[in-house]
């Protein structure tokens, strides 16, 4: 299901811009009118109320990260494929990183707070903005134009914000680089790793969560900050009751892998798909150490 959403996001190209306090019209000035003989054609803006007029299906992903506005510019050149650039204003720098992390497979430095150029899509985040540049075809000249356009937009945006502090609490040993995905809501988790039909972890807009993968194999570590020990305790008790169903907090699931969970203060840590019980416990212990 996550792959389906990623295809939607890539197919419709990502979305928006609007610096704090500026309208969509003013945000259009962030796009150069011409670049490498490309000329801006249509430029459209959307907000949280009209986002589904632009993308249907994946709009909920952007709204879950606090989408404010989006401006989309289409660049045309007679002898080359069209190029679409989009700038999203999200709810915070952490949310801009979250949108970026949701679909990225790797990350490089040098543009914004981090970027990825894969296939015919270049995307990066900076401050509370998420930017994508895309074409349906790709060649070496167009790659250079993508980088040039990204750098122009990057230079006009406010100073980059920080990645979510929650990422610093993940154990570094055996962490697969670029696998960390930051989010708030349960449907986003289910699109990455399906847990249950209902929100048994009691996630909402106020919770901060990160899901990361670890070696060996595809072990998933979920770390959630509930902002209070009472809420974390309630979510922990519900997850034990609905999912683990074992007082030990660690259980072997139907796929033969091991899942375990533990609460530490405001935080809940869950390990999915560990190859052995000992490895599940080891990751939980390492995370617990970083939380103290």
C-alpha positions, 0 to 999 in steps of 0.5 A: 500500500505504501508503494501505491501511495509513493507511485501516486505521489511521484505521478502527480509530482509532490507540491507547494510553497508559501513562506510564512505570511505570504500568499500563493501569488507572492510565493510564485516569485520563488520560481525563476521565470526562465532557466536553461531556455525553459519558461514558466507556463502554468503556476497554480496554488492550493491549500489544505482545503483544495489540495484534493483538486490537485492530487487525489488519494495522496492528499491525506499524506500531506495533510497528516504533516500539517500542509498549509499551502502548495504552489506548482510551476510547470516549465516548458521548452519546445525541444525538451520534456516539461518540468514540474516544480512544487514547493509545499509549506508544511506545519513545521521543519519536522513535518517537512522532513517527515514528508521527505522521509516518507518516500525517500530511499536514500539521502544526500547533503548539499541541497536544503536539509537533505535531498534525493535525486532518483529517476526523474524526481529530485526532492529536498526539504528545508525549514518547513518546506518540501520541494520536488522537481520532476519530469516524465523523461530524463537526460544529462542536460535535464539533470543539470537543470534540475540541480540548478533549479533546486539550488535557486529555490534553496537559496531563497528559502529561510535557513534550514530547520533541524531534523526531529529530535526523536531521531537522535534517540534511535540506537545507531548500531545496525541502523540502515541509513535513510530508513528513518521515517518520521510521522504522527498518525496511525494510517501513515504507520500502516502504509509503511508497516501494517500493524492493525485495522484500528489505531491500537497504538493511540497515535494522533496529531500530538504524538511524534513517531519514527519507524526505522529498519535495522540489520540483520534482515528487515527488523523494524523499530518504532519509537513514539513520544506521547508527551506524557507518561500517562498516555504512553502507559495507556498505549502500552497497555492497549498494545499488549492487550490487542497485539502482543497478548503475552505478559512478557511483552515479547511474542513470536508472530505468525510469520515466525519473527518476534515482536516486543514492546516496552514503555520508558517514561513518555516513550513507547518502543516496539520492535517488529520482525526480529529474527529471534527473541534475543535480538528483539530484546537487545534492540529494546534494551539499546533503545531503553538505554538511549532514553534514560 
